[in-house]
Amino acid sequence: MTQAPTPTADTVRRLVRALLKEGDRGGPGPQVRPVAEEGGHWTWWVGTRHVLRLAPDHDATVRQRRELRLRDLVRPHVPVAVPTGVAHGEWSPGLTYTLDTKVPGGTAEEHDVSAVGEADLAGLLGGLREVPPRQAEALGVPRTAPRSLEALRRMAVAAADTLARADEFDPGRLHQLTQAGAAQLAAQPAAAVLVHHRLRGEHLVVSADGRVRGVLDWTDAVIGDPAEDIAGLALAVGSGAAVRAATLAGYGARPCLRGLWLARCDSVTRLADRLGGRGTTPLALLHTQLRHAWEAILLERTTEFREDEE
């Protein structure tokens, strides 16, 4: 496979000048800068109104082409903005780009989500349930099996011991999730829906007043366990907001608590991995996710499952 050239500011500037026809005006063209200042070669701000994403390899190209079609399928079902493409094509032989209109606002890492913003998230989760899975699969969206909460629990127990030695976490908090509890929170049959699968803080566009205005980066969407998106929201905006949004969207206690514990196990394991020298996620972000995931919520104290519950 041919190695993709590393895009530079000049590469990006030449591409967007041709796309936006800035060259016809004789000026220097729009200002471009990487979204990630350190090592950010693949996503660029273009002026103040556009963002350019470059696929670095064949797999990313396949996912980006699929995303363009998926966004059109999702848009009528959700109450928040989904990025709109201005242009797309190949920036290098066999490697694609998409130039999108910027969705105005900050991120969930910059702004807290308000109560009205939680209703926006509920609309997002509810809208994803309405997208016909067969239509998404016809676009190439893969179907994935639910993760084993028991396997995640065992990994988190081991990771919690590592964090305890570093004085980062009390491993006794994981005792709330027993082996029997993990089995009780297994994903239910026939519950698969379209899942964004990357509902991170950086992908939630949030305005200064706490409204959720848009959701970015649909390249990793799957047909799968809706608790994964609840877990993503728990890490991004807090367990309380995530569970309230999921409840408003019509999810019962089981998927809400499953999402909560997916997030809690992931937060412990990822922080332990990072302290062990694995991964590059900033420690500050991992500490924030740990705090968000372990927010105490009333639901986990009051729920008694019924066998026929959703």
Beta strands, then each sheet from edge to edge (+ up, - down):
strand 1: 32-34
strand 2: 43-46
strand 3: 50-54
strand 4: 85-92
strand 5: 95-101
strand 6: 106-107
strand 7: 193-195
strand 8: 204-206
strand 9: 212-215
strand 10: 222-224
sheet 1: 1+ 2- 3+ 5- 4+
sheet 2: 6+ 8- 9+
sheet 3: 7+ 10-
end
